[in-house]
Amino acid sequence: MATVVFDGGRHTLTLLDSNNRQVGQWRANNVVDHRATLRFIPNGTYHIIDPFWSHRHGGAADTPEGPYGSYGIIRLQQFAADGHVHSGVGIHAGRAGRGGPDHATMGCIRTTEAAMQGINQHIQTDALLMIQVRFNHVQHNPHPQHPGDHHHH
């Protein structure tokens, strides 16, 4: 089984294969819009509900400039944080021309198209069962003129 590690201090997303070898590492961030009920994904280990391929929304949502990027979203199992239960939170790309990974989300980790492509290719034969979130904290958007996306689940 593969694992993804999000490091909120280094702003990286690292894919490890079933032998714990690094497959790839990409820029990622967890900048969350101020209107969201989740400030950031708390440190810990989360199970993945899309182990072999991203969940797609279709149409303009699944484009490099759309809210999710070309490869859709890899979703975490629902979890409780900040007094709410959160579902539909995950890892995706999108908003490539508006900050990419640094563009705010409603709680998700945003990364690059290359990351999502690499992860999706790998997990077809090595299931992605969990994500580890480390050193995460409230992140700030270096492009505040771009508000976060409201996700539709």
C-alpha positions in Angstrom: 0.0 0.0 0.0 1.1 3.5 -0.8 1.1 6.4 1.6 1.1 10.2 1.1 2.7 12.5 3.6 1.7 16.1 3.7 4.3 18.3 5.5 2.7 21.6 6.5 6.0 23.1 7.5 7.8 22.4 4.3 4.7 22.6 2.1 5.4 19.3 0.4 3.4 16.3 -0.5 5.4 13.1 -0.7 4.3 9.8 -2.2 5.8 6.6 -0.6 5.4 3.2 -2.2 4.5 0.0 -0.3 8.2 -0.4 0.6 8.3 3.1 2.0 10.4 4.4 -0.9 9.8 7.9 -2.2 8.1 7.9 -5.6 7.7 11.6 -5.9 7.5 14.9 -3.9 5.6 18.0 -4.9 4.6 21.4 -3.6 1.4 21.4 -1.7 -0.4 23.7 0.8 -3.4 23.7 3.1 -4.5 27.3 2.9 -8.1 27.4 4.1 -10.6 30.1 3.3 -11.7 32.1 6.4 -15.3 31.1 5.8 -14.6 27.3 6.2 -15.4 25.4 9.3 -12.0 23.8 9.2 -8.9 25.9 9.9 -6.5 23.2 8.7 -6.3 19.4 8.7 -5.0 18.4 12.1 -1.8 16.4 12.3 -2.4 12.7 12.2 -3.1 9.7 10.0 -6.2 9.6 7.8 -7.7 6.8 5.7 -8.3 7.4 2.0 -11.7 6.5 0.4 -10.3 6.7 -3.2 -7.5 4.2 -3.0 -7.0 3.5 -6.7 -8.1 6.6 -8.6 -9.3 10.2 -7.8 -12.9 11.0 -7.5 -14.0 13.1 -10.5 -16.7 15.8 -10.7 -16.7 16.2 -14.5 -16.8 19.2 -16.8 -15.0 22.4 -15.9 -14.4 21.3 -12.3 -11.8 18.8 -13.6 -9.5 21.2 -15.5 -6.2 22.8 -14.5 -8.0 26.1 -13.7 -11.0 24.5 -12.1 -11.5 24.0 -8.4 -10.1 20.5 -8.4 -7.7 20.2 -11.3 -7.6 17.7 -14.1 -7.3 14.7 -11.8 -10.2 15.3 -9.4 -9.9 14.8 -5.6 -8.5 12.0 -3.5 -10.8 12.1 -0.4 -10.1 11.3 3.2 -12.6 9.4 5.3 -14.7 11.9 7.3 -13.1 13.1 10.6 -14.0 15.4 13.4 -12.0 18.6 14.1 -12.8 22.2 15.3 -16.2 20.9 16.6 -17.4 19.8 13.2 -17.4 16.5 11.3 -15.7 17.1 7.9 -16.4 15.0 4.8 -15.2 15.5 1.3 -11.9 16.9 2.4 -8.9 15.6 0.4 -6.1 16.3 -1.9 -6.5 18.0 -5.3 -4.9 20.5 -7.7 -6.6 23.3 -9.6 -6.5 27.1 -9.9 -3.1 26.6 -11.7 -2.9 30.3 -12.8 -4.1 31.7 -9.5 -1.5 30.5 -7.1 -2.0 26.7 -7.6 -1.1 25.0 -4.3 -1.3 28.3 -2.5 -4.8 29.1 -3.6 -7.3 28.7 -0.7 -9.6 25.8 -0.3 -12.5 25.0 2.0 -10.2 22.6 4.0 -8.5 20.5 1.4 -4.8 20.2 0.6 -4.1 21.7 -2.8 -1.1 20.5 -4.8 0.0 20.5 -8.5 -1.2 18.8 -11.6 2.1 16.9 -11.8 1.5 15.6 -8.2 -2.0 14.4 -9.0 -0.9 12.8 -12.2 2.0 11.0 -10.5 -0.1 9.8 -7.6 -3.0 8.6 -9.8 -0.6 6.6 -12.1 1.1 5.0 -9.1 -2.0 4.0 -7.1 -3.6 2.0 -9.9 -1.2 -0.8 -8.9 -0.3 0.2 -5.4 -3.4 1.2 -3.4 -3.3 4.5 -1.5 -4.7 3.7 1.9 -3.6 6.6 4.1 -2.3 10.1 4.3 -0.1 11.3 7.1 -0.4 15.0 8.0 2.7 16.4 9.8 3.7 19.8 11.1 0.5 21.4 9.8 -0.8 24.7 11.1 -2.9 27.6 10.0 -1.4 28.5 6.6 -1.7 31.9 5.0 -2.6 32.7 1.4 0.2 34.8 -0.3 -2.5 35.8 -2.9 -5.4 37.1 -0.7 -7.2 38.6 -3.7 -8.2 35.0 -4.6 -10.8 33.8 -2.1 -11.2 30.1 -1.5 -13.4 27.7 -3.5 -16.7 26.4 -2.1 -16.6 22.7 -2.7 -19.7 20.8 -3.8 -19.7 17.1 -2.7 
